[in-house]
Amino acid sequence: MAHPHGHPRHGPGPVVRPYALVRGRTRPTGDALDVIAMVHARSVGQPDPADLEPEHLALLARCRQPVSAADLSAALDLPLGVIRILLGDLRERGLVAVDQPRPERVRNVRLLREVADGLRRL
């Protein structure tokens, strides 16, 4: 089905806008979360689903094995900024651990910045 303004339509589109998912917040709680930060769920028991949004639960399910913030953004089809905020919520509740990249281990900073800039433009 074509969009009224001539743009193709790919599915029904998002039901909830990204800014609504994070209640208008623009920054995560706590420390900044790098695009290549590795995130993994902590084994602290089952969180109460009533305390979390479905997107939080989807993130927790994907974080059973370490995964980067960029990969989570792609897998859940959500902007990186939204992923960072949701991960900040989970980190604040002690449900995920975040391993930030250490500068001495990053060999090509320019390439990583270009990748991060490309992801932001998505």
C-alpha positions as CSV (number, residue, x, y, z in Angstrom):
1,M,0.0,0.0,0.0
2,A,1.4,3.4,-0.9
3,H,1.6,6.3,1.5
4,P,-0.7,9.2,0.6
5,H,2.4,11.4,-0.2
6,G,3.8,8.8,-2.6
7,H,6.2,7.1,-0.2
8,P,6.0,3.3,0.0
9,R,4.7,2.0,3.3
10,H,6.6,-0.9,4.9
11,G,4.2,-2.4,7.4
12,P,1.9,-0.7,9.9
13,G,4.7,1.4,11.4
14,P,5.5,1.9,15.1
15,V,2.5,1.9,17.5
16,V,4.4,3.9,20.1
17,R,6.8,6.7,19.2
18,P,10.4,6.2,20.6
19,Y,10.2,9.3,22.7
20,A,7.0,7.9,24.4
21,L,8.9,4.7,25.3
22,V,11.4,6.8,27.3
23,R,8.8,9.3,28.6
24,G,10.6,12.2,26.8
25,R,13.9,11.6,28.4
26,T,17.0,12.3,26.3
27,R,19.8,10.9,28.4
28,P,20.3,7.7,30.3
29,T,20.7,7.6,34.0
30,G,24.2,7.0,35.3
31,D,27.3,7.0,33.2
32,A,27.2,7.5,29.5
33,L,26.8,4.3,27.5
34,D,29.1,3.9,24.5
35,V,27.8,2.5,21.3
36,I,30.2,-0.5,21.5
37,A,29.7,-1.1,25.2
38,M,29.0,-4.7,26.0
39,V,25.8,-5.4,28.0
40,H,24.8,-8.6,29.7
41,A,21.9,-9.5,32.1
42,R,22.8,-10.1,35.7
43,S,21.5,-13.2,37.3
44,V,19.6,-11.5,40.1
45,G,16.3,-13.4,39.8
46,Q,13.3,-12.6,37.7
47,P,12.2,-9.0,37.5
48,D,8.5,-8.2,38.1
49,P,7.1,-7.6,34.6
50,A,4.7,-5.1,36.0
51,D,7.7,-2.8,36.9
52,L,9.1,-2.9,33.4
53,E,8.0,-1.9,29.9
54,P,7.9,-4.6,27.2
55,E,11.0,-3.0,25.6
56,H,12.9,-3.5,28.9
57,L,11.9,-7.1,28.9
58,A,12.9,-7.5,25.3
59,L,16.3,-6.0,26.1
60,L,16.8,-8.4,29.0
61,A,16.0,-11.4,26.9
62,R,18.6,-10.3,24.3
63,C,21.2,-9.7,27.0
64,R,21.5,-13.2,28.2
65,Q,24.8,-13.3,26.3
66,P,27.0,-10.2,26.1
67,V,25.9,-8.0,23.3
68,S,26.8,-4.4,22.2
69,A,24.4,-1.5,22.5
70,A,24.6,-1.0,18.7
71,D,23.6,-4.6,18.1
72,L,20.6,-4.2,20.5
73,S,19.5,-1.1,18.6
74,A,19.6,-3.0,15.4
75,A,17.9,-6.2,16.8
76,L,15.0,-4.3,18.4
77,D,14.8,-1.7,15.6
78,L,14.9,1.2,18.1
79,P,17.1,4.3,17.9
80,L,20.4,4.0,19.8
81,G,19.4,6.9,22.0
82,V,16.3,5.0,23.1
83,I,18.3,1.8,23.7
84,R,20.8,3.8,25.9
85,I,18.0,5.2,28.0
86,L,16.3,1.8,28.5
87,L,19.6,0.2,29.3
88,G,20.3,3.0,31.8
89,D,17.0,2.1,33.5
90,L,17.9,-1.6,33.7
91,R,21.4,-0.8,34.9
92,E,20.0,1.4,37.6
93,R,17.8,-1.5,38.8
94,G,20.8,-3.8,38.8
95,L,19.4,-6.0,36.1
96,V,22.2,-5.5,33.6
97,A,25.9,-4.9,33.8
98,V,27.7,-2.7,31.2
99,D,31.3,-3.2,30.2
100,Q,32.5,0.0,28.6
101,P,35.3,-0.2,26.1
102,R,38.7,0.6,27.5
103,P,40.5,3.2,25.4
104,E,43.8,1.3,25.4
105,R,42.0,-1.7,23.8
106,V,40.4,0.4,21.0
107,R,42.8,0.5,18.1
108,N,41.1,2.4,15.4
109,V,39.1,5.2,17.2
110,R,38.5,7.0,13.9
111,L,36.8,4.0,12.4
112,L,34.7,3.4,15.5
113,R,33.6,7.1,15.5
114,E,32.6,6.8,11.9
115,V,30.5,3.7,12.7
116,A,28.9,5.5,15.6
117,D,28.1,8.5,13.5
118,G,26.5,6.2,10.8
119,L,24.4,4.6,13.5
120,R,23.2,7.9,14.8
121,R,22.1,8.9,11.3
122,L,19.9,5.8,11.1
